[in-house]
Amino acid sequence: MAKERAKSSETATAHEVPFEQSLGELETVVKQLESADLPLEKALELFERGMRLSESCRKQLTDAETRVEILIKKGDDVEAEPFLPEADDPF
């Protein structure tokens, strides 16, 4: 049960961490996984942390994408339209 609380605490914290910080930590985790001769348990912990960070970054990008508006000039007026990503964009 304590492990579940720790995981939910980490998940909540991950969403509060700025995108740039989460991305930097994710890069660090990936480098550790790629370069280190890690014991299996440590590698699994890093992998799980990396997956949580990746999900947090993806969510923050999706949230930001929905907030982006394109300003279009129509005659003398400027109108805001929602940003609609292209269909082939994986994010």
C-alpha positions as CSV (number, residue, x, y, z in Angstrom):
1,M,0.0,0.0,0.0
2,A,2.9,2.4,0.8
3,K,4.3,1.7,-2.6
4,E,1.0,2.6,-4.3
5,R,0.9,5.9,-2.3
6,A,4.5,6.7,-3.4
7,K,3.6,6.0,-7.1
8,S,0.5,8.2,-6.9
9,S,2.6,10.9,-5.2
10,E,5.2,10.7,-7.9
11,T,2.5,10.9,-10.6
12,A,0.9,13.9,-9.1
13,T,4.3,15.6,-8.7
14,A,5.2,14.8,-12.3
15,H,2.2,16.8,-13.5
16,E,3.2,19.8,-11.4
17,V,6.8,19.9,-12.6
18,P,7.5,22.3,-15.5
19,F,7.8,20.6,-19.0
20,E,11.4,21.6,-19.5
21,Q,12.4,20.0,-16.2
22,S,10.5,16.8,-16.9
23,L,12.0,16.6,-20.3
24,G,15.5,17.1,-18.9
25,E,15.0,14.4,-16.4
26,L,13.6,12.1,-19.1
27,E,16.8,12.6,-21.1
28,T,18.9,11.8,-18.1
29,V,17.0,8.6,-17.5
30,V,17.4,7.6,-21.1
31,K,21.1,8.2,-21.0
32,Q,21.4,6.1,-17.9
33,L,19.5,3.3,-19.4
34,E,21.6,3.4,-22.6
35,S,25.0,3.8,-21.1
36,A,25.1,2.1,-17.7
37,D,25.6,-1.5,-16.8
38,L,22.6,-1.5,-14.4
39,P,21.2,-4.3,-12.3
40,L,17.8,-5.4,-13.6
41,E,15.8,-3.9,-10.7
42,K,17.5,-0.5,-11.1
43,A,16.9,-0.6,-14.9
44,L,13.2,-1.4,-14.3
45,E,12.9,1.5,-11.8
46,L,14.5,3.9,-14.3
47,F,12.3,2.5,-17.1
48,E,9.1,3.0,-15.1
49,R,10.2,6.6,-14.1
50,G,10.9,7.3,-17.8
51,M,7.5,6.1,-18.8
52,R,5.9,8.4,-16.1
53,L,7.9,11.3,-17.3
54,S,7.1,10.6,-20.9
55,E,3.4,10.5,-20.2
56,S,3.6,13.8,-18.2
57,C,5.4,15.5,-21.0
58,R,2.9,14.2,-23.6
59,K,0.0,15.4,-21.4
60,Q,1.6,18.9,-21.0
61,L,2.1,19.1,-24.8
62,T,-1.4,18.1,-25.5
63,D,-2.7,20.6,-23.0
64,A,-0.6,23.4,-24.5
65,E,-1.7,22.4,-28.0
66,T,-5.4,22.9,-27.0
67,R,-4.5,26.4,-25.7
68,V,-2.9,27.5,-28.9
69,E,-5.0,29.7,-31.1
70,I,-4.2,30.9,-34.6
71,L,-4.9,34.5,-35.2
72,I,-6.3,35.1,-38.7
73,K,-6.8,38.5,-40.2
74,K,-10.1,38.8,-42.0
75,G,-10.4,42.3,-43.6
76,D,-9.9,44.8,-40.8
77,D,-10.6,42.3,-38.0
78,V,-8.4,39.7,-36.4
79,E,-10.2,36.5,-35.3
80,A,-8.9,33.6,-33.2
81,E,-9.4,30.1,-34.4
82,P,-8.4,26.9,-32.5
83,F,-5.2,25.2,-33.6
84,L,-6.0,22.0,-35.5
85,P,-2.9,19.8,-35.9
86,E,-2.4,17.9,-39.1
87,A,-3.7,14.3,-39.2
88,D,-0.3,12.7,-39.7
89,D,1.2,14.4,-36.6
90,P,1.7,11.7,-34.0
91,F,1.3,14.1,-31.1
